[in-house]
Amino acid sequence: MTLKDSAFLPYADPEEFIVEWTDRIWVQRGVGLIRQNYAPDAIVHGAYGTGVGVEPVVASTLAKISAFPDRVGQAEDVVWEARGDDAFLSSHRIFSSGTNSKHTVYGPPTHRRFSHRTIANCLYRNGVMEEEWVIRDELAVVQDLGLDPFEVARTLAFRGFTGSATRENAVHPLTAGDSGARPGPHRDECAFVLDMFDTVLVQAMFHRIDEYIARDITCHTVGNRTLTRPRNYQESWMDLLAPFPDARIEVRDIVANESAPHGGLRVGVVWWLTGTYSGLPVLGPVTGSRVEILGSSQFRLREGRIVEEWRVYDQLAVLAQLARARGDEPTAAAAASAPERQ
């Protein structure tokens, strides 16, 4: 399927569209341009829940730039594919760094450096953003600032998800995800990644991980951790699932794109984990409460194997959900804010 120029004008392709619009807003600080880039009723799913409307996006972006004035976000990759002839879904991975020199939602300035990754999955139609699934590794930020993640999480409010985030995924993501019907490029490779999720994570057949990954696998995950080799990669997934013995992990969207400058074929996925915190008490006292985790991964494939993964989810949002379950509610002022808004 040929994508119409109207989907990404005035730029050469969707990748340039995403990177240049991000720079115009975040680097050049054209915050008001968000009203041109986002639909008035745009839907944004973040780690703390779903928001609707462009004005909250304008407010949160202004707050973020003000709180971290020297923060620089560098585009690492944009994995995209068409959704019809006038729209595309992009998986945009950004590496950000800066200095905590001002008061933020996390408290007074610490004057320490920080870095973290974000993956923003955006559905654009005729150059306008309709729906977004955005996840930041806020655990890395809090750790770099020398703060206690458990204490910070007590001040944050989890709003909860609405809209497409709550529907039963009746259609297989290889055919149609939350962003709509997909045209089917690189079907075999996408099916391979989906099979890995089903076999290893849904069925808990962790011993079969070697069927999907290269010997020299590298995984960049939350808290700015980088893991290597199959054993550590296997354990990284087990560690995520072990606190939630009944966890259900589900891929809700998938994109694939091949680009030599970006290392070949990459597959991006949006995944959701829901489960009960009744397993290993690594996140504090067990609550027996439901937890929802919005996550996103990008996989680089070579010769039919996964050789590298970038995995982003917000561990701080998980801790905030558990704090609420324990009755440790944030103050009214904190409830109006969340890391997405700074």
C-alpha positions as a Markdown table, in Angstrom:
| # | Residue | x | y | z |
|---|---|---|---|---|
| 1 | Met | 0.0 | 0.0 | 0.0 |
| 2 | Thr | 1.3 | 3.4 | -1.0 |
| 3 | Leu | 1.1 | 6.1 | 1.7 |
| 4 | Lys | -0.2 | 9.4 | 0.5 |
| 5 | Asp | 2.1 | 12.4 | 0.8 |
| 6 | Ser | -0.6 | 14.1 | 2.9 |
| 7 | Ala | 0.2 | 11.7 | 5.7 |
| 8 | Phe | 3.6 | 13.3 | 6.4 |
| 9 | Leu | 3.9 | 16.6 | 4.5 |
| 10 | Pro | 5.9 | 18.8 | 4.4 |
| 11 | Tyr | 8.6 | 16.2 | 5.2 |
| 12 | Ala | 10.1 | 13.5 | 3.1 |
| 13 | Asp | 8.7 | 10.5 | 5.0 |
| 14 | Pro | 7.1 | 9.6 | 8.4 |
| 15 | Glu | 10.5 | 9.3 | 10.1 |
| 16 | Glu | 11.5 | 12.8 | 9.2 |
| 17 | Phe | 8.0 | 14.0 | 10.1 |
| 18 | Ile | 8.2 | 12.6 | 13.6 |
| 19 | Val | 11.8 | 13.7 | 14.3 |
| 20 | Glu | 11.3 | 17.3 | 13.0 |
| 21 | Trp | 8.0 | 17.8 | 14.7 |
| 22 | Thr | 9.5 | 16.6 | 18.0 |
| 23 | Asp | 12.4 | 19.1 | 17.6 |
| 24 | Arg | 10.1 | 21.9 | 16.8 |
| 25 | Ile | 8.1 | 21.4 | 20.0 |
| 26 | Trp | 10.7 | 20.2 | 22.4 |
| 27 | Val | 14.0 | 21.7 | 21.2 |
| 28 | Gln | 12.8 | 24.9 | 19.6 |
| 29 | Arg | 10.1 | 25.1 | 22.3 |
| 30 | Gly | 7.2 | 25.7 | 20.0 |
| 31 | Val | 4.8 | 24.4 | 22.6 |
| 32 | Gly | 1.8 | 26.1 | 21.0 |
| 33 | Leu | 2.5 | 24.1 | 17.8 |
| 34 | Ile | 1.0 | 21.1 | 19.6 |
| 35 | Arg | -2.4 | 22.5 | 18.7 |
| 36 | Gln | -1.5 | 22.0 | 15.0 |
| 37 | Asn | 0.2 | 18.6 | 15.5 |
| 38 | Tyr | -2.5 | 17.0 | 17.8 |
| 39 | Ala | -6.2 | 16.6 | 17.1 |
| 40 | Pro | -8.4 | 18.7 | 19.5 |
| 41 | Asp | -9.8 | 15.4 | 20.9 |
| 42 | Ala | -6.5 | 13.5 | 20.8 |
| 43 | Ile | -6.3 | 10.5 | 23.1 |
| 44 | Val | -3.1 | 9.9 | 25.1 |
| 45 | His | -2.4 | 6.7 | 27.0 |
| 46 | Gly | 0.5 | 7.1 | 29.5 |
| 47 | Ala | 1.7 | 5.1 | 32.4 |
| 48 | Tyr | -0.7 | 6.7 | 34.8 |
| 49 | Gly | -3.8 | 6.5 | 32.6 |
| 50 | Thr | -5.7 | 7.9 | 29.7 |
| 51 | Gly | -6.1 | 11.6 | 28.9 |
| 52 | Val | -8.3 | 13.2 | 26.2 |
| 53 | Gly | -7.8 | 16.6 | 24.5 |
| 54 | Val | -5.0 | 18.7 | 23.2 |
| 55 | Glu | -4.8 | 21.2 | 26.0 |
| 56 | Pro | -3.6 | 18.8 | 28.7 |
| 57 | Val | -0.8 | 17.9 | 26.3 |
| 58 | Val | 0.2 | 21.5 | 25.9 |
| 59 | Ala | 0.1 | 22.0 | 29.7 |
| 60 | Ser | 2.2 | 18.9 | 30.4 |
| 61 | Thr | 4.8 | 19.8 | 27.7 |
| 62 | Leu | 5.2 | 23.3 | 29.1 |
| 63 | Ala | 5.6 | 22.0 | 32.6 |
| 64 | Lys | 8.2 | 19.4 | 31.5 |
| 65 | Ile | 10.3 | 21.9 | 29.6 |
| 66 | Ser | 10.1 | 24.4 | 32.5 |
| 67 | Ala | 11.1 | 21.8 | 35.1 |
| 68 | Phe | 14.1 | 20.5 | 33.1 |
| 69 | Pro | 15.2 | 23.4 | 31.0 |
| 70 | Asp | 18.4 | 21.8 | 29.7 |
| 71 | Arg | 16.8 | 18.5 | 29.0 |
| 72 | Val | 17.7 | 17.3 | 25.5 |
| 73 | Gly | 15.9 | 14.4 | 23.8 |
| 74 | Gln | 17.7 | 12.6 | 21.0 |
| 75 | Ala | 15.8 | 10.4 | 18.5 |
| 76 | Glu | 17.4 | 7.0 | 18.5 |
| 77 | Asp | 14.9 | 5.3 | 16.1 |
| 78 | Val | 11.5 | 5.6 | 14.4 |
| 79 | Val | 9.9 | 2.3 | 13.5 |
| 80 | Trp | 6.8 | 3.0 | 11.4 |
| 81 | Glu | 4.3 | 1.5 | 9.0 |
| 82 | Ala | 1.2 | 2.6 | 7.2 |
| 83 | Arg | -2.3 | 2.4 | 8.5 |
| 84 | Gly | -4.4 | 2.8 | 5.3 |
| 85 | Asp | -3.2 | 5.2 | 2.7 |
| 86 | Asp | -3.5 | 8.4 | 4.8 |
| 87 | Ala | -2.2 | 7.3 | 8.2 |
| 88 | Phe | 0.8 | 5.7 | 9.9 |
| 89 | Leu | 1.7 | 4.3 | 13.3 |
| 90 | Ser | 5.2 | 5.2 | 14.6 |
| 91 | Ser | 7.2 | 3.7 | 17.4 |
| 92 | His | 9.6 | 6.6 | 18.3 |
| 93 | Arg | 12.5 | 5.8 | 20.7 |
| 94 | Ile | 14.1 | 8.8 | 22.4 |
| 95 | Phe | 17.1 | 9.1 | 24.7 |
| 96 | Ser | 16.9 | 12.1 | 27.0 |
| 97 | Ser | 19.4 | 13.6 | 29.4 |
| 98 | Gly | 19.7 | 16.8 | 31.5 |
| 99 | Thr | 20.1 | 18.3 | 34.9 |
| 100 | Asn | 17.6 | 18.6 | 37.8 |
| 101 | Ser | 18.1 | 22.3 | 38.4 |
| 102 | Lys | 14.5 | 23.3 | 39.2 |
| 103 | His | 11.6 | 22.2 | 41.3 |
| 104 | Thr | 9.7 | 19.3 | 39.6 |
| 105 | Val | 6.9 | 17.0 | 40.5 |
| 106 | Tyr | 9.5 | 14.9 | 42.4 |
| 107 | Gly | 10.5 | 17.8 | 44.7 |
| 108 | Pro | 13.2 | 20.5 | 45.0 |
| 109 | Pro | 16.2 | 20.5 | 42.7 |
| 110 | Thr | 19.0 | 18.0 | 43.3 |
| 111 | His | 21.4 | 19.5 | 40.7 |
| 112 | Arg | 22.2 | 16.0 | 39.6 |
| 113 | Arg | 22.4 | 14.7 | 36.0 |
| 114 | Phe | 19.8 | 12.2 | 34.7 |
| 115 | Ser | 19.1 | 10.1 | 31.6 |
| 116 | His | 16.3 | 7.9 | 30.5 |
| 117 | Arg | 14.4 | 6.5 | 27.5 |
| 118 | Thr | 11.0 | 7.0 | 26.1 |
| 119 | Ile | 9.0 | 5.2 | 23.5 |
| 120 | Ala | 6.1 | 7.1 | 22.0 |
| 121 | Asn | 3.8 | 5.2 | 19.7 |
| 122 | Cys | 1.7 | 7.6 | 17.7 |
| 123 | Leu | -1.2 | 7.2 | 15.2 |
| 124 | Tyr | -1.1 | 10.1 | 12.7 |
| 125 | Arg | -3.7 | 10.7 | 10.0 |
| 126 | Asn | -3.1 | 13.3 | 7.4 |
| 127 | Gly | -0.4 | 14.8 | 9.6 |
| 128 | Val | -2.5 | 15.0 | 12.8 |
| 129 | Met | -2.0 | 12.9 | 15.9 |
| 130 | Glu | -5.2 | 11.0 | 16.8 |
| 131 | Glu | -4.0 | 8.5 | 19.5 |
| 132 | Glu | -0.8 | 8.0 | 21.4 |
| 133 | Trp | 0.7 | 5.4 | 23.7 |
| 134 | Val | 3.7 | 6.9 | 25.4 |
| 135 | Ile | 5.9 | 5.3 | 28.1 |
| 136 | Arg | 8.9 | 6.8 | 29.9 |
| 137 | Asp | 11.5 | 5.1 | 32.2 |
| 138 | Glu | 10.8 | 7.4 | 35.1 |
| 139 | Leu | 12.5 | 5.0 | 37.5 |
| 140 | Ala | 15.8 | 5.9 | 35.8 |
| 141 | Val | 15.2 | 9.6 | 36.4 |
| 142 | Val | 14.3 | 9.1 | 40.1 |
| 143 | Gln | 17.3 | 6.9 | 40.7 |
| 144 | Asp | 19.7 | 9.3 | 39.0 |
| 145 | Leu | 18.4 | 12.1 | 41.1 |
| 146 | Gly | 19.2 | 10.1 | 44.3 |
| 147 | Leu | 15.6 | 9.8 | 45.4 |
| 148 | Asp | 13.8 | 6.8 | 46.9 |
| 149 | Pro | 11.3 | 5.4 | 44.3 |
| 150 | Phe | 9.0 | 4.1 | 46.9 |
| 151 | Glu | 8.7 | 7.5 | 48.6 |
| 152 | Val | 8.3 | 9.4 | 45.3 |
| 153 | Ala | 5.5 | 6.9 | 44.2 |
| 154 | Arg | 3.5 | 7.7 | 47.4 |
| 155 | Thr | 3.0 | 11.3 | 46.0 |
| 156 | Leu | 1.8 | 10.3 | 42.6 |
| 157 | Ala | -1.7 | 9.5 | 41.4 |
| 158 | Phe | -2.7 | 6.7 | 39.0 |
| 159 | Arg | -5.7 | 7.9 | 37.1 |
| 160 | Gly | -6.6 | 4.6 | 35.2 |
| 161 | Phe | -7.2 | 3.8 | 31.6 |
| 162 | Thr | -10.2 | 4.4 | 29.3 |
| 163 | Gly | -11.1 | 3.9 | 25.7 |
| 164 | Ser | -9.2 | 1.5 | 23.5 |
| 165 | Ala | -7.0 | 0.6 | 26.5 |
| 166 | Thr | -9.9 | -1.2 | 28.1 |
| 167 | Arg | -11.4 | -3.1 | 25.2 |
| 168 | Glu | -11.0 | -6.8 | 24.8 |
| 169 | Asn | -8.5 | -7.4 | 22.0 |
| 170 | Ala | -10.7 | -9.6 | 19.8 |
| 171 | Val | -8.5 | -9.1 | 16.7 |
| 172 | His | -5.0 | -10.5 | 16.4 |
| 173 | Pro | -2.5 | -7.7 | 16.3 |
| 174 | Leu | -0.9 | -9.2 | 13.2 |
| 175 | Thr | -4.1 | -8.3 | 11.4 |
| 176 | Ala | -5.3 | -5.2 | 13.4 |
| 177 | Gly | -4.2 | -3.6 | 16.6 |
| 178 | Asp | -5.6 | -0.8 | 18.7 |
| 179 | Ser | -4.4 | 1.6 | 15.9 |
| 180 | Gly | -6.5 | -0.2 | 13.3 |
| 181 | Ala | -5.9 | -2.6 | 10.4 |
| 182 | Arg | -2.3 | -3.2 | 9.4 |
| 183 | Pro | -1.2 | -3.8 | 5.8 |
| 184 | Gly | 1.1 | -6.6 | 6.7 |
| 185 | Pro | 4.7 | -5.8 | 5.9 |
| 186 | His | 7.2 | -8.2 | 7.3 |
| 187 | Arg | 4.4 | -10.5 | 8.4 |
| 188 | Asp | 6.8 | -13.5 | 9.2 |
| 189 | Glu | 9.0 | -11.4 | 11.4 |
| 190 | Cys | 6.1 | -9.9 | 13.3 |
| 191 | Ala | 4.5 | -13.3 | 13.7 |
| 192 | Phe | 7.9 | -14.5 | 15.1 |
| 193 | Val | 7.9 | -11.7 | 17.8 |
| 194 | Leu | 4.3 | -12.4 | 18.7 |
| 195 | Asp | 5.0 | -16.1 | 19.0 |
| 196 | Met | 7.9 | -15.3 | 21.4 |
| 197 | Phe | 5.4 | -13.3 | 23.6 |
| 198 | Asp | 2.9 | -16.1 | 23.5 |
| 199 | Thr | 5.3 | -19.1 | 24.1 |
| 200 | Val | 7.7 | -17.6 | 26.5 |
| 201 | Leu | 5.6 | -15.0 | 28.4 |
| 202 | Val | 2.0 | -16.1 | 28.2 |
| 203 | Gln | 2.7 | -19.8 | 28.5 |
| 204 | Ala | 5.7 | -19.2 | 30.8 |
| 205 | Met | 7.9 | -21.5 | 28.7 |
| 206 | Phe | 11.0 | -19.6 | 29.6 |
| 207 | His | 13.2 | -22.5 | 28.7 |
| 208 | Arg | 12.4 | -21.9 | 25.1 |
| 209 | Ile | 13.8 | -18.4 | 25.0 |
| 210 | Asp | 16.8 | -19.6 | 23.0 |
| 211 | Glu | 14.5 | -20.3 | 20.0 |
| 212 | Tyr | 14.0 | -16.6 | 19.5 |
| 213 | Ile | 17.1 | -14.8 | 20.5 |
| 214 | Ala | 20.8 | -14.7 | 19.4 |
| 215 | Arg | 23.5 | -15.9 | 21.7 |
| 216 | Asp | 24.8 | -12.3 | 21.9 |
| 217 | Ile | 21.5 | -10.7 | 22.8 |
| 218 | Thr | 21.5 | -7.3 | 24.4 |
| 219 | Cys | 18.6 | -5.8 | 26.3 |
| 220 | His | 18.3 | -2.2 | 27.4 |
| 221 | Thr | 15.6 | -2.0 | 30.1 |
| 222 | Val | 14.2 | 0.2 | 32.9 |
| 223 | Gly | 16.5 | 1.9 | 35.4 |
| 224 | Asn | 19.0 | 2.4 | 32.6 |
| 225 | Arg | 20.1 | -1.2 | 32.8 |
| 226 | Thr | 21.7 | -3.1 | 30.0 |
| 227 | Leu | 21.7 | -6.9 | 30.1 |
| 228 | Thr | 23.6 | -9.3 | 27.8 |
| 229 | Arg | 23.5 | -13.0 | 26.9 |
| 230 | Pro | 20.4 | -15.4 | 27.0 |
| 231 | Arg | 20.4 | -16.2 | 30.7 |
| 232 | Asn | 20.2 | -12.5 | 31.8 |
| 233 | Tyr | 17.6 | -11.8 | 29.1 |
| 234 | Gln | 15.5 | -14.7 | 30.3 |
| 235 | Glu | 15.7 | -13.6 | 33.9 |
| 236 | Ser | 14.7 | -10.0 | 33.0 |
| 237 | Trp | 11.3 | -11.2 | 31.8 |
| 238 | Met | 10.9 | -13.6 | 34.8 |
| 239 | Asp | 11.7 | -10.8 | 37.2 |
| 240 | Leu | 9.0 | -8.6 | 35.6 |
| 241 | Leu | 6.3 | -11.3 | 35.9 |
| 242 | Ala | 7.3 | -13.0 | 39.2 |
| 243 | Pro | 5.5 | -10.4 | 41.5 |
| 244 | Phe | 2.2 | -11.0 | 39.5 |
| 245 | Pro | 1.7 | -14.8 | 39.3 |
| 246 | Asp | -1.5 | -14.5 | 37.3 |
| 247 | Ala | -0.1 | -11.9 | 35.0 |
| 248 | Arg | -1.6 | -11.6 | 31.5 |
| 249 | Ile | 0.7 | -10.0 | 29.0 |
| 250 | Glu | -0.8 | -9.0 | 25.7 |
| 251 | Val | 0.6 | -7.3 | 22.6 |
| 252 | Arg | -1.9 | -4.7 | 21.4 |
| 253 | Asp | -0.1 | -3.3 | 18.4 |
| 254 | Ile | 2.9 | -4.0 | 16.2 |
| 255 | Val | 4.9 | -2.2 | 13.6 |
| 256 | Ala | 7.9 | -3.3 | 11.5 |
| 257 | Asn | 10.3 | -1.4 | 9.3 |
| 258 | Glu | 13.6 | -2.1 | 7.6 |
| 259 | Ser | 16.3 | 0.5 | 7.5 |
| 260 | Ala | 20.1 | 0.0 | 7.0 |
| 261 | Pro | 21.0 | 3.2 | 9.0 |
| 262 | His | 19.1 | 1.8 | 11.9 |
| 263 | Gly | 20.6 | -1.7 | 11.8 |
| 264 | Gly | 18.2 | -3.5 | 9.5 |
| 265 | Leu | 14.8 | -4.9 | 10.5 |
| 266 | Arg | 13.2 | -3.6 | 13.7 |
| 267 | Val | 9.8 | -4.6 | 15.2 |
| 268 | Gly | 8.0 | -2.3 | 17.6 |
| 269 | Val | 5.2 | -3.5 | 19.9 |
| 270 | Val | 2.8 | -2.0 | 22.5 |
| 271 | Trp | 2.1 | -4.4 | 25.2 |
| 272 | Trp | -0.1 | -4.5 | 28.4 |
| 273 | Leu | 0.5 | -6.4 | 31.5 |
| 274 | Thr | -2.3 | -7.0 | 34.0 |
| 275 | Gly | -2.1 | -9.0 | 37.1 |
| 276 | Thr | -2.4 | -9.3 | 40.9 |
| 277 | Tyr | 0.4 | -8.3 | 43.2 |
| 278 | Ser | 0.4 | -11.5 | 45.1 |
| 279 | Gly | 3.8 | -13.0 | 44.3 |
| 280 | Leu | 7.4 | -12.0 | 45.2 |
| 281 | Pro | 7.2 | -9.0 | 47.5 |
| 282 | Val | 9.9 | -7.1 | 45.6 |
| 283 | Leu | 7.7 | -4.0 | 45.3 |
| 284 | Gly | 6.9 | -3.7 | 49.0 |
| 285 | Pro | 4.3 | -5.5 | 51.1 |
| 286 | Val | 2.0 | -7.7 | 48.9 |
| 287 | Thr | -1.4 | -6.0 | 48.4 |
| 288 | Gly | -3.4 | -8.6 | 46.4 |
| 289 | Ser | -4.5 | -5.8 | 44.2 |
| 290 | Arg | -4.7 | -5.5 | 40.4 |
| 291 | Val | -1.9 | -3.8 | 38.6 |
| 292 | Glu | -1.9 | -2.5 | 35.0 |
| 293 | Ile | 1.4 | -1.8 | 33.2 |
| 294 | Leu | 1.6 | -0.2 | 29.8 |
| 295 | Gly | 4.9 | -1.1 | 28.1 |
| 296 | Ser | 6.6 | -0.8 | 24.7 |
| 297 | Ser | 9.5 | -2.7 | 23.2 |
| 298 | Gln | 11.6 | -2.4 | 20.0 |
| 299 | Phe | 13.3 | -5.5 | 18.8 |
| 300 | Arg | 16.2 | -5.6 | 16.2 |
| 301 | Leu | 16.3 | -8.8 | 14.2 |
| 302 | Arg | 19.1 | -10.3 | 12.3 |
| 303 | Glu | 19.1 | -13.7 | 10.5 |
| 304 | Gly | 15.8 | -14.6 | 12.0 |
| 305 | Arg | 16.8 | -13.9 | 15.7 |
| 306 | Ile | 16.3 | -11.1 | 18.1 |
| 307 | Val | 19.7 | -9.5 | 18.7 |
| 308 | Glu | 18.7 | -6.4 | 20.7 |
| 309 | Glu | 15.7 | -5.1 | 22.6 |
| 310 | Trp | 14.8 | -1.7 | 24.1 |
| 311 | Arg | 12.1 | -2.3 | 26.7 |
| 312 | Val | 10.4 | 0.6 | 28.4 |
| 313 | Tyr | 7.7 | 0.6 | 31.1 |
| 314 | Asp | 7.2 | 2.9 | 34.1 |
| 315 | Gln | 8.1 | 1.1 | 37.4 |
| 316 | Leu | 7.2 | 4.3 | 39.3 |
| 317 | Ala | 3.6 | 4.0 | 38.0 |
| 318 | Val | 3.5 | 0.5 | 39.3 |
| 319 | Leu | 4.6 | 1.6 | 42.7 |
| 320 | Ala | 2.0 | 4.4 | 42.7 |
| 321 | Gln | -0.8 | 1.8 | 42.0 |
| 322 | Leu | 0.4 | -0.3 | 45.0 |
| 323 | Ala | 0.7 | 2.7 | 47.2 |
| 324 | Arg | -3.0 | 3.5 | 46.4 |
| 325 | Ala | -4.0 | -0.1 | 47.1 |
| 326 | Arg | -2.4 | 0.3 | 50.6 |
| 327 | Gly | -4.4 | 3.4 | 51.2 |
| 328 | Asp | -1.4 | 5.7 | 51.0 |
| 329 | Glu | -3.2 | 8.2 | 48.8 |
| 330 | Pro | -1.3 | 11.3 | 47.3 |
| 331 | Thr | -2.3 | 14.8 | 48.3 |
| 332 | Ala | -4.9 | 16.6 | 46.3 |
| 333 | Ala | -2.2 | 18.7 | 44.6 |
| 334 | Ala | -0.2 | 15.7 | 43.7 |
| 335 | Ala | -3.2 | 14.0 | 42.3 |
| 336 | Ala | -3.5 | 16.7 | 39.6 |
| 337 | Ser | 0.0 | 15.9 | 38.4 |
| 338 | Ala | 2.0 | 13.0 | 37.2 |
| 339 | Pro | 5.3 | 12.4 | 35.4 |
| 340 | Glu | 3.6 | 12.7 | 32.0 |
| 341 | Arg | 2.7 | 16.2 | 33.0 |
| 342 | Gln | 6.3 | 17.1 | 33.8 |
